[in-house]
């Protein structure tokens, strides 16, 4: 009986699993994907943002909004909106969603 190196089988298995993941991911994207952006782009600002829970500074008007649908079993579809700004020191993110509680 011939014995094989365990590392060889482990590496081959990992490679096959990665290949399978890539193929299935590509197939699912090609079949059911909408043309929806999934990239949140932060806009550069010069005025500071006050961290108070409100996005009422004028800089937020320049932010690009990304809407992401989130699915939560019993509750149903919820749209989460995100926008982001940055300056020399910080990245500011404003995320909103409906609160059903």
C-alpha positions as CSV (number, residue, x, y, z in Angstrom):
1,X,0.0,0.0,0.0
2,X,1.4,3.4,-1.0
3,X,1.2,6.3,1.5
4,X,0.6,9.8,0.3
5,X,1.7,13.1,1.9
6,X,-1.1,14.6,4.0
7,X,0.1,18.1,3.1
8,X,-0.5,17.3,-0.6
9,X,-4.1,16.3,0.1
10,X,-4.7,19.2,2.4
11,X,-3.4,21.7,-0.2
12,X,-5.3,20.0,-3.0
13,X,-8.6,20.1,-1.0
14,X,-8.1,23.8,-0.1
15,X,-7.4,24.6,-3.7
16,X,-10.5,22.8,-4.9
17,X,-12.7,24.5,-2.3
18,X,-11.4,27.9,-3.2
19,X,-12.0,27.2,-6.9
20,X,-15.6,25.9,-6.2
21,X,-16.3,29.0,-4.1
22,X,-15.1,31.3,-6.9
23,X,-17.2,29.5,-9.5
24,X,-20.3,29.5,-7.4
25,X,-19.9,33.2,-6.4
26,X,-19.4,34.2,-10.0
27,X,-22.4,32.2,-11.1
28,X,-24.7,33.6,-8.5
29,X,-23.6,37.2,-9.3
30,X,-24.2,36.6,-13.0
31,X,-27.6,35.0,-12.6
32,X,-29.4,37.2,-10.0
33,X,-27.5,40.4,-9.6
34,X,-28.9,43.8,-10.2
35,X,-26.8,46.7,-11.5
36,X,-26.5,48.2,-8.0
37,X,-23.5,49.9,-6.6
38,X,-22.0,48.3,-3.5
39,X,-19.2,50.8,-3.0
40,X,-19.4,53.5,-0.4
41,X,-17.4,56.5,-1.5
42,X,-16.4,59.1,1.1
43,X,-16.2,62.7,0.0
44,X,-13.4,65.0,1.3
45,X,-14.6,67.9,3.5
46,X,-12.9,70.9,5.0
47,X,-15.3,71.8,7.9
48,X,-15.4,69.6,11.0
49,X,-18.3,67.4,11.7
50,X,-19.9,67.5,15.2
51,X,-20.6,63.9,16.5
52,X,-24.0,64.4,18.0
53,X,-26.2,61.8,16.2
54,X,-27.5,64.3,13.6
55,X,-26.2,64.8,10.1
56,X,-27.2,68.4,9.8
57,X,-23.9,69.9,8.7
58,X,-23.9,71.3,5.2
59,X,-21.1,68.9,4.2
60,X,-23.5,66.0,4.3
61,X,-25.3,67.4,1.2
62,X,-22.2,66.5,-0.9
63,X,-22.0,62.9,0.4
64,X,-22.9,60.1,-2.0
65,X,-25.6,57.9,-0.6
66,X,-25.4,54.1,-0.8
67,X,-28.6,52.2,-0.2
68,X,-28.3,48.5,0.8
69,X,-31.3,46.2,1.2
70,X,-31.1,44.1,4.3
71,X,-33.3,41.0,4.9
72,X,-34.3,40.1,8.4
73,X,-36.4,37.0,8.4
74,X,-39.7,37.9,10.0
75,X,-39.4,41.6,9.6
76,X,-38.9,41.7,5.9
77,X,-37.0,44.0,3.7
78,X,-35.2,47.0,5.2
79,X,-33.2,49.6,3.3
80,X,-30.1,50.8,5.1
81,X,-28.7,54.1,3.8
82,X,-25.0,55.0,4.3
83,X,-22.9,58.0,3.4
84,X,-19.4,59.0,4.4
85,X,-17.2,62.0,4.6
86,X,-13.5,62.4,5.6
87,X,-11.0,65.1,6.5
88,X,-7.4,65.1,7.5
89,X,-8.0,63.3,10.7
90,X,-11.2,61.3,10.6
91,X,-13.7,59.3,8.5
92,X,-17.3,60.1,9.3
93,X,-20.1,57.7,8.5
94,X,-23.8,58.3,8.7
95,X,-26.0,55.2,8.6
96,X,-29.8,55.2,8.9
97,X,-32.4,52.5,8.9
98,X,-36.0,52.3,10.0
99,X,-36.4,51.2,13.6
100,X,-39.4,49.0,14.1
101,X,-39.2,48.8,17.9
